[in-house]
Amino acid sequence: MKFRYWHYFGILFLLYFWWGGFFTSESLANQLVFNFAVFYPVGLLDGYYRAKNGIKQWISVFLSAFIFNAVSYLLVLWTEIDLSWNTVVLDFLTMFLIVYLGMIVGKRSIK
């Protein structure tokens, strides 16, 4: 089983710091758009790559996104910034949905 974690971590890292300067307000809508801007391209690239090469494995992109999101929240907790736990739960749920949506669109774009 070949995992491509470092590819996804690299893409997530670049997108996070690229879009981090644009989304600075603390609203829920801003968090959802930020999640879309960071996690959708990773799902899209993964879906396109896997459909093009006929690979059925999809767990590496979800695991990479989950670990990346968890580490970012651990850093927020470490710096003692107040968090709304409802926002954290919603953030993880939307992360999985957005990555899955990107994978579907990437898979369908190959046809």
C-alpha angles and dihedrals in degrees: 000000000000117000121196098197097140093055092054094042090052093050092045092048093051094045092046093055094039095053096032092082093053099049106056105139120096100231126127093237090052090053092051093050090047090052090050092050093050106035104032096067091051091052091045094052092045094050092047094047095047095046092047094050098036095240117154098195113108104154095093095067093048093046092047092049092047094049092045092050092045092050091050090053092046088055090051091051091046091055088050097238113159114253132195105225091207088060091049093053091046090047093056093045093050090045091060092044094049094048090048091048090051091050091052093049092045091050093049094046091067092066 
